[in-house]
Amino acid sequence: MKNIRIFFLLILTNTLQYQLHAQGIDYQKVGDNIAATLANVEPGEVVVINGGEYALRLIEAIGVGVYKRGGYPFISITTDKLFNSFFTDVPEEYFLNMPDPMLKWFDDMDVIILVQPVSEHEAARDALFSDASEAKRKKVEDLGNKQMQAMQEGKARAVIFYYPTEEQAKGSGLDLETCTAEYFKGLTADFRKVRKSGMQLQEMLERAKEVHITSPAGTDIRFSTTGRKCTLQDGSTTAEDNGKPLNDRVEIMPGGVISQSIHEHSANGKLSIPKMRCNYKPQVKNLSVQFTDGMMGTLSGDGIDCIEETLKPFEKEARLLGQFSIGLNTEVRVIEEGDANFRPGIAAGLVYLHVGNNEYIGGENKVTGLFSFPLTNATVTIDGVTVVRDGALLELN
């Protein structure tokens, strides 16, 4: 239903008002970069840009960026009032016979850029949907299914941007203005360089025998990834992606992270983290835990009850170290000063270790549970070659 919602939003949603809190954003710089290095717009391409009134300045800047690249921007904007009217004012007899011209347009689209509304508004959208008649709900689902099928059968590549939420900002110890500004910085990265770095790491990791991670806080852990494929989310799409399976031509922006599953019983060593957050709750401090043959031992530190409660409902395999990731986006930073806990996984050089399910990324652990541990200031070596030093992603030859 999530994918159906995303593409049905092309003409119906993305409408709830969201005032952009961050000030001093160079929208045109962001728009130019989205067109040039995220969507990689080529001359003559048709680019659909969709969002609500809350994102008008960003959408306008992206459109200008598309023009500069020789593309043709087709901009779709709607408002709260139109969104509400669609469900409440259209008589059912007209609603049920409403045509969907978008189905005829998918073949002509080369790029789709979606600026999504923040997640706290989903409840309001869902309430409108729930209050509609059964016939209207069925019509909406039918339209969504048809659009999703058209998207799958079409060629267009897509990039999607989600604004940060109040909850995310609060959980990170930041105000919404600062959090939003950090997200926008991530959109100014040169994603051609991000892709290059990611592909170099991918080549190393997919033939690696051992990964070794250390940190000044005391982390010292080794594990094997031999034969495991990487998932590279470089934050950009190109014309070469057009026509590929849908998952290979859709990117979430800002992006920039490479992930790989770990052999489930290969990890041995110690994990030490001075502070981190758990489910937006008060900080976990001075975390320490030993891994033996992949299994996480007894946790020690302040605030660890949150982690234990998160993993408690799942089988013991939820405590197996299953995957790790390295951030690649050089414009995104970690903020830990004071009460801040801003550690986006795309920040260049930031390492995450994840226990639990890794089947979706090519592993063999099918357990439902998953929990993530951030490692700042880490040093990562792949078969003895250092690729991250003290939290800084190194340039590779």
C-alpha positions in Angstrom: 0.0 0.0 0.0 2.9 2.3 0.6 4.2 2.2 -3.0 0.6 2.6 -4.2 0.3 5.7 -2.0 3.6 7.2 -3.3 2.6 7.2 -6.9 -1.1 7.9 -6.4 0.1 11.1 -4.7 1.4 12.2 -8.1 -2.0 13.8 -8.8 -4.0 13.6 -5.5 -1.9 14.2 -2.4 1.3 15.9 -1.4 -1.0 18.7 -0.5 -1.1 19.3 3.2 0.4 22.5 4.3 3.9 22.4 5.7 5.7 25.6 6.4 9.5 25.4 5.7 11.1 26.3 9.0 14.8 26.5 7.9 16.0 29.9 6.9 18.9 30.9 4.7 18.5 28.0 2.3 19.8 28.6 -1.2 16.9 27.0 -3.0 18.4 27.5 -6.5 21.6 25.8 -5.5 19.6 22.9 -4.2 17.3 22.8 -7.3 20.2 23.0 -9.7 21.9 20.1 -7.9 18.8 17.9 -7.9 18.5 18.4 -11.6 22.2 18.0 -12.4 23.5 15.3 -10.1 20.5 13.5 -8.4 18.1 13.2 -11.3 20.9 13.7 -13.9 18.4 15.4 -16.3 19.5 15.2 -20.0 18.5 17.5 -22.8 15.0 16.8 -24.1 13.8 14.8 -21.1 10.3 15.3 -19.7 10.5 15.8 -15.9 7.4 15.6 -13.8 7.9 17.6 -10.5 5.1 17.1 -7.9 4.5 18.5 -4.5 2.2 20.7 -2.4 2.0 24.4 -1.8 4.3 24.0 1.2 7.2 23.2 -1.2 6.6 25.8 -3.9 10.0 27.5 -3.6 11.8 24.1 -3.8 9.7 22.9 -6.7 10.2 26.1 -8.6 14.0 25.9 -8.1 14.0 22.3 -9.4 12.1 23.4 -12.5 14.6 26.1 -13.2 17.4 23.6 -12.7 15.7 21.3 -15.2 15.5 24.1 -17.8 19.2 24.8 -17.3 19.9 21.2 -18.2 17.8 21.4 -21.4 14.9 19.4 -20.0 11.2 20.1 -19.9 9.7 20.4 -16.4 6.0 19.5 -16.0 5.0 20.9 -12.6 2.1 19.6 -10.6 1.0 21.5 -7.5 -2.1 21.2 -5.5 -3.4 22.6 -2.2 -5.0 21.6 1.0 -8.4 22.8 -0.1 -8.2 20.9 -3.4 -7.1 17.7 -1.6 -10.0 17.9 0.9 -12.5 18.8 -1.9 -11.5 15.8 -3.9 -12.8 13.5 -1.1 -15.6 15.7 0.3 -17.1 17.8 -2.5 -17.1 15.5 -5.6 -20.4 13.8 -5.9 -20.0 10.0 -5.9 -21.5 9.5 -9.4 -18.7 11.8 -10.8 -16.0 10.5 -8.5 -16.6 6.9 -9.6 -16.4 7.8 -13.3 -13.4 10.1 -13.0 -10.8 9.5 -15.8 -7.1 9.1 -15.1 -5.1 10.9 -17.8 -1.9 10.1 -15.9 -2.0 6.5 -17.2 -1.5 7.8 -20.8 1.4 10.1 -19.7 3.7 7.6 -18.0 5.2 6.5 -21.3 6.2 10.1 -22.0 7.8 10.7 -18.6 11.6 10.4 -18.3 12.0 11.6 -14.7 9.6 11.9 -11.7 10.6 14.1 -8.8 8.3 13.9 -5.7 8.4 16.2 -2.7 6.6 14.2 -0.1 4.6 15.7 2.8 5.8 15.1 6.4 4.7 11.9 8.0 2.7 13.4 10.8 0.1 14.5 8.3 -0.5 10.9 7.2 -3.1 10.5 9.9 -5.1 13.4 8.5 -4.9 11.9 5.0 -5.8 8.5 6.2 -8.8 9.9 8.1 -10.1 11.5 4.9 -9.7 8.2 3.1 -11.3 6.2 6.0 -14.3 8.6 6.2 -15.0 8.3 2.4 -17.6 5.8 1.2 -16.6 2.3 0.4 -17.1 2.9 -3.3 -14.8 6.0 -3.2 -12.1 4.1 -1.3 -12.3 1.2 -3.9 -12.0 3.8 -6.7 -8.9 5.4 -5.1 -7.3 1.9 -4.6 -8.1 1.0 -8.2 -6.5 4.2 -9.5 -3.5 3.6 -7.3 -3.0 0.1 -8.5 -3.3 1.1 -12.1 -0.8 4.0 -11.6 1.6 1.6 -9.9 1.4 -0.9 -12.7 1.9 1.9 -15.2 5.0 3.0 -13.3 6.4 -0.5 -13.2 5.8 -1.0 -16.9 7.1 2.5 -17.7 10.7 3.7 -18.1 10.8 6.8 -15.8 13.3 7.1 -13.0 12.3 8.8 -9.8 13.7 10.7 -6.9 11.7 11.3 -3.7 12.4 13.8 -0.9 10.8 13.7 2.5 10.9 16.7 4.8 12.2 15.9 8.4 9.5 15.7 11.0 9.1 17.4 14.4 9.5 13.9 16.0 12.8 13.3 14.1 14.1 16.7 15.0 13.2 16.3 18.7 14.6 12.8 18.8 17.9 14.1 17.4 18.1 16.9 20.0 17.7 19.6 17.3 15.1 22.2 16.6 13.2 21.6 13.3 14.9 24.6 11.6 18.3 23.2 12.2 17.3 19.7 11.3 15.7 20.8 8.0 18.7 22.9 7.1 20.9 19.8 7.6 18.7 17.8 5.3 18.9 20.5 2.6 22.7 20.5 2.9 22.6 16.8 2.0 20.9 17.8 -1.3 23.9 19.9 -2.3 26.4 17.0 -2.4 28.0 16.1 -5.7 26.3 12.8 -6.2 28.5 11.8 -9.1 31.4 11.7 -6.5 29.1 9.9 -4.0 28.4 7.3 -6.7 32.1 6.9 -7.5 33.1 6.4 -3.8 30.3 3.9 -3.4 31.3 1.9 -6.4 34.9 1.7 -5.2 33.8 0.5 -1.8 31.4 -1.9 -3.3 34.2 -3.5 -5.4 36.3 -3.9 -2.3 33.6 -5.2 0.0 32.2 -7.8 -2.4 35.6 -9.5 -2.6 36.6 -8.9 1.0 37.5 -11.6 3.5 37.4 -9.5 6.7 36.2 -6.1 7.9 37.7 -4.6 11.0 36.1 -1.7 12.9 37.7 0.2 15.8 36.9 3.5 17.6 38.4 5.7 20.2 35.6 4.7 22.6 36.8 1.1 22.6 35.1 -0.6 19.8 37.2 -3.4 18.3 35.2 -5.9 16.2 35.9 -8.1 13.2 33.5 -9.9 10.9 33.3 -11.6 7.5 31.2 -10.5 4.5 32.7 -12.9 1.9 30.4 -13.5 -1.0 27.8 -11.1 0.2 26.5 -8.4 -2.2 26.4 -4.7 -1.3 23.4 -2.4 -1.6 24.5 1.0 -2.9 22.1 3.9 -2.4 24.1 6.6 -4.0 21.2 9.1 -4.0 21.1 9.6 -7.8 19.6 8.1 -10.9 20.7 8.4 -14.5 19.2 7.8 -17.9 20.9 4.4 -17.8 18.4 3.4 -15.1 15.4 4.0 -17.2 13.5 0.8 -18.0 15.2 -1.2 -15.2 13.1 -2.8 -12.5 11.3 -0.2 -10.4 13.4 -0.6 -7.3 16.6 0.1 -9.3 15.3 3.4 -10.7 13.8 5.0 -7.5 16.0 6.9 -5.1 15.3 8.6 -1.8 17.0 11.9 -1.4 19.2 13.0 0.2 21.0 9.7 -0.2 24.5 8.3 0.0 25.1 5.0 1.9 26.4 1.6 1.2 25.2 -1.5 3.1 26.2 -5.1 3.2 25.0 -8.2 5.1 27.4 -9.9 7.5 27.9 -13.7 7.8 25.6 -14.2 10.8 28.0 -16.1 13.1 31.3 -14.4 12.1 31.4 -11.3 14.3 33.7 -11.3 17.3 34.8 -8.3 19.4 33.6 -5.4 21.5 31.1 -2.6 20.7 31.5 0.6 22.7 29.3 3.7 22.2 29.5 6.8 24.5 26.0 7.9 23.7 23.2 7.1 21.3 19.4 7.3 21.1 16.8 4.5 21.3 13.4 5.0 19.7 13.5 8.8 20.3 13.8 8.2 24.0 16.4 9.6 26.5 20.0 8.9 25.6 21.7 5.6 26.1 25.1 6.3 27.5 28.4 4.3 27.9 27.0 1.3 26.0 29.3 -1.7 26.0 28.7 -5.2 24.7 30.7 -8.2 23.5 29.9 -10.2 20.4 30.9 -13.8 20.2 30.4 -15.8 17.0 28.0 -13.2 15.9 25.8 -13.2 19.0 25.4 -10.0 21.1 26.0 -10.6 24.8 24.8 -8.8 27.8 24.5 -5.1 27.5 25.9 -2.7 30.0 25.5 1.1 30.3 22.8 3.7 31.2 19.5 3.5 29.4 20.0 0.1 28.0 16.5 -1.1 29.1 15.1 0.6 25.9 17.3 -1.6 23.7 16.4 -4.8 25.6 12.7 -3.9 25.5 12.9 -3.4 21.7 14.5 -6.8 21.1 12.5 -8.7 23.8 9.5 -9.7 21.6 11.8 -11.4 19.0 13.7 -14.7 18.8 17.3 -14.8 20.0 18.4 -14.5 16.4 17.5 -10.8 16.6 20.7 -10.4 18.6 22.9 -11.7 15.8 25.0 -9.0 14.1 23.6 -9.1 10.6 24.7 -6.0 8.5 26.7 -2.8 8.5 26.7 0.4 6.6 29.0 3.3 5.7 27.7 6.8 4.9 28.9 8.5 1.7 27.3 12.0 1.7 30.0 14.5 2.3 27.6 17.4 2.9 25.8 15.7 5.8 27.4 15.8 9.3 27.0 14.2 12.6 26.0 16.5 15.5 26.6 15.1 19.0 27.3 18.3 21.0 25.3 18.7 24.2 22.0 16.8 24.0 22.2 16.4 20.2 21.9 12.9 18.7 21.9 13.7 15.0 23.5 10.7 13.2 22.0 10.2 9.8 23.2 7.0 8.2 24.1 8.9 5.0 26.7 11.1 6.8 30.1 10.4 5.2 32.2 8.1 7.3 29.5 7.3 9.8 29.2 3.6 10.4 26.2 1.7 11.6 26.1 -1.9 12.9 22.7 -3.6 12.8 21.6 -6.7 14.7 18.6 -8.9 13.5 17.1 -9.4 10.2 19.3 -9.1 7.1 17.4 -11.3 4.6 16.2 -8.2 2.7 19.9 -7.2 2.1 21.1 -10.6 1.0 21.6 -12.3 4.4 20.2 -15.5 5.9 18.7 -14.2 9.2 14.9 -14.1 8.7 14.0 -13.0 12.2 11.6 -10.0 12.4 13.5 -7.8 14.8 16.1 -5.2 13.9 18.2 -2.7 15.9 20.9 -0.3 14.8 24.0 1.0 16.6 25.8 4.1 15.4 29.6 4.3 15.5 31.0 7.8 15.2 34.7 8.5 14.8 35.2 4.9 13.7 38.1 3.5 11.6 37.2 0.8 9.1 39.7 -1.5 7.3 38.8 -3.9 4.6 41.4 -6.7 4.3 43.9 -4.3 5.9 43.1 -1.3 3.7 41.7 1.7 5.6 38.7 3.2 4.0 37.4 5.3 7.0 39.7 6.9 9.5 38.5 8.5 12.7 35.0 9.0 11.2 36.4 10.5 7.9 35.7 8.7 4.6 38.9 8.5 2.7 39.4 9.0 -1.0 40.3 5.8 -2.7 42.6 5.4 -5.7 
